[in-house]
């Protein structure tokens, strides 16, 4: 009898811990927005610092007023450049909420790519399946299309460059940047076959193409889902730093172990944070954001706080 009572006690305690952890993840941690600060030495010697604000995976729903205000307050960081790596929309009527949240950044140059959640609304699914492997769009469903054209128009009105399978160039605080990106590799929308030609065309059109006395340009790769094929292609193309999102940092992590999944083929140790990505004899800095949101059908985070990332690009030593 004593042994049976002891076993029941252990089971009850385990169930209580599980319920408490789920409540924490659903009610508290997913709303504990924070800033991760990084410094990356990629600029030419003598360059002024450039402050980059990296936003990703906002997954905005119209009723998420606290998230909207927190993002607006990020303008106090006074970034020089914005990188948005997609999945901004989390509901079919969320465009106005995203616009409200990002309006304070009008006039600050930036660049963006999209994830599939900028194109299709989320659909109900078992949240536990997230832990079994990369998600997929169920063939039997017809997902609701979102107003991505409205979002593109808004982002471009802010002064941001569309890098969805495009390459662009910009000068910020005296530094020259070559920017190239892809559409969402998680849905196989990336056109890596176009990347070299896109970069060549961009380089032929930049205003500094004939100025041999200016600083060397810094190359930045931008993608939503950090699949290895994309990261390898960016490194081959000469990226000095790559910005990505999509993983949610694993969304659920085990303290001392880390992320359980990355929702891609990216190794779990790269689920979030600043890393170095090697491809053969070349490497690039890689910043993977854990993002600011979750699907409205999987509203939980555990041991993975939602984040924006402030990356200070500084001169090489």
N, C-alpha and C positions, 0 to 999 in steps of 0.2 A: 504493500500500500504506500509506504514511504517513497519507494522508487518511482511508482506511478505518479505520485503527487509532484515529485521533483521533476519528472519529465514534462508534466503539464505546465509546471512553473517556467521551465526553460522555453517551451513553445510559446507560452503567453508573453514572456519577456521579449522573445524574438519578434512576435507579431506586433507588439507595442512599438518596438524600435522601427519596424518596417513602416507602420502607420505614421509614426512621428517623422521619419525621413521623407516619406512621400508628401506629407503636409508641408514640411520645410521647403522641399523642392518646388512644390506647386504654388505655395502661398507667399513664400519669403524670397528664396534665393533667385528665382527667375526675375525678380524685380529689384535686386541689389546691384544696380548698374554701377560700374566703376570704370576708371581709366587706367590703362596699362601704358607706361612710359618707356620708350626705347630710344637709343641713340645708335645711329649707324654711320660709320665713316666711309662715304662713297663719293663725296664731292672733291673736285680738284683742290690742291693746296692753295690756301689763301681765300677760299670761298666763304661767304657768309652762310650761317646756318639757315636751313629751310625746314620749317615746321609743317609736317604732314599729318592731317587728321584722317585716320582710316576708319571708315564706317562700313559695317557689313551686317547682313542678315537681320534687318530691323523687323521684318515680318509684322508690319504695322496693322493693327485693327483699329477701327474708328473710335472705340471706347477706351483706348489705352492712353489716357490723358497724361499720366505720370511719365510714361516713356516719351511722349511728344515734348513735354516741358523739359525733361532731362536732356534730350538731344538739342533743343533750342539753346540751353544754357552752355553747351559745349562751345558756342561762339566766344565765350570768355577766354578760351584757350588762345584765341587770336591766331588761327592757323594761316599759313601762307598758301597751302594747297590742300585740296580734299581728294581722297581716293575712296570711291564707293564701289564695293565689290558685290553688290547685288542682293536679291531677295529682299527688296524694300517693302513690297506689298504682302499683306497677310490676310486680306479680305477683299471681296469684290467691290466694296465701297470705300476703300482706304486711301484713294488718291489724295483727297483733300487733307487727310490727317498727315500723310507724308509731306505734302507741300507746306503745311503749317509748321511741321517740325524742322524742315530744312530751309525755310525762308530766311532765317538770320544769316545764312551763308551766301546770300546773293552778292555777286561781285567778287567773291573769292574764287580764283581759278581752281579747276578740279578735273577729274576724269571718272568715268563710270563704265561698268560692264553689268550685264544682267545674269541672274539665275532664273531657273524655270518658274519660280514663284513671283517673278515680275510679269510673267506671261499667262500663267494659269493659277486659278484660285486653289487653295488647299482643299482636300477632300477628307471625309472621315476615314480613319483607319486605326488599327490596333497600335497604340504607341509602343508596345513591347517589340514589334517587328523591327523597329529602328535598331535594336541591338543585335539583330540576326544577320545584318549585311546591308549593302547599299540599297537605298529605296528605289522604287521604280513606279512608273505610271501604269496603273492597271489598264489593260487593253479593253476591258469590257465597259469602262467608264468613259464618258465624254466630259472632260474637265471644262469648267467655266473659264472663258478667256477674260483676262483683265485688260484694262485700258492702258496698255504699255505705251501707246503712241502719245497719250496725254502726259505720261511720266517722262518720256524722252523730251517732249517739247518743254516741260518744266525744267528738267535738268539742264538742257542747253540754254534756257533763259537765265539760269543761275551763272552761266559762264563755264559749264563743265563740258569736257570733250567726250564724245562717244567712242569707246574703244572696243566695241563688240566686233571682233574680227577687222579692226582698223588699227592704223598706226598714225600718231600725230606728234607734233613737236611744240614745245612751249619754253619760254624763258621766265624764270621766277627768281627774284632777288639776285640777278646777275648770273645765275646758273642755267645752263642749257639742258633740257630734258628731252630724250627720245622716249615716247610712250607707245607701247603696243599691247594689244589685248586679244582676248578670245571671247566668244559666246560660251554658254554653259556646257562644259565638258561632261557634266553628269548626265545630260540628255544627248550627248554626242552631237551637240550643235557647234562645237569648236571646228574651225577651218584652219588647222595648222598648215595645210598645204598652201594657203595664201600668205602665211606669215612672212617668209623672206621677201616676196614681191611687195607686200605692204610696207615693210621697213625700207626697202630700196626706194620706193616711190616717195615715202616721207622724207628720206634723206636728200632726195634730189630737189625737193621743194622748200626746204627750210630756209629762212632768210639768212642764216649764217653759213650756208653751204660754201661760200667763197671766201669767208673770213677765217683765215688761217691763224690769226693772232689771238682769237678769243679762247675761252676755256673749252676743254674737251667736254662733249656732252655726256650726261649720265643716262644710262638706259634703264627703264623701268617697265617690268612686265606686270600686267593686271589681268586677273582671271577670277571667276567666281569659285569654281570647284578645282582644288589643286590636285588634279590627277597627274600621275608621274609623267605621262607623255607630254603634258603641257609644260610642266616644270623643266623637263629635259630640253624641250624645244626652245624655251625662253633662255635657258643657260647657253645653249648652242648659238642662239641669236645674239648673245653678249649682254644679257640683262645683268645689271649691277645689284638690283634688288627686285623681288617679286612680292606683290600683294595679293592675298587670296582670302576667301572666307569659306562658307558652305558647311564646314565641319561642326559648327556650334561647340567646338572644343570637345566633342564627344557627347555633349549635352548631359550625360550622366558619367561621372568618374568615380573611381574608388580611391579614397585617400591612401597614398603610399604606392598605388599601382598606376593611376592615371586613367586616361580615357579608355573606354572599352571598344569603341568603334570610331571611324572617321567618316562614314558614309561615302567612301571612295576607296581607291587602292592606295591611298597615302598611308604609310606606316603610322601606327598609333602614337609614336613618340613625337610626331610632327603635328598632332591634332590642333595645337594652338601655340602661339608664342613666336619668338624670333629664333631662327635657325640658319644654318648654312646648308644649301642644297647642292650636291656634287653630281656632275654628269661627266664621266670620264675624267679628263684633266682640268676641267673648268668647274667653277662653282659660283653661286650667287647667294646673297642674303635672301631669306624667305620669311615674310611675316604673315602668319595665318591668324586671322581674328576669330575668336570664339563667338563673335556676333552679339547682337543686342536683343534678339527675340527668339521665339520658338513658333512652331505651328500652333494655331489655336486649338488643334486637335491633339496636341502633345505638350500641354503647358506646364512643363516641369524642367528644372535643372537641378543637378545635385553635384556639389564640389566643382562646379564650373560656372563662375559668375558671368553674367552678361557684361560685355565690355566694348568700349571704344578704345582705339589705340592712337596714341600720339607718338609719332616717330620723328625724331630730330635728325635730319640728314646733315652731317657735318663733314668737314674736310678730312681727307685721309692724313694720317700721321706721317 
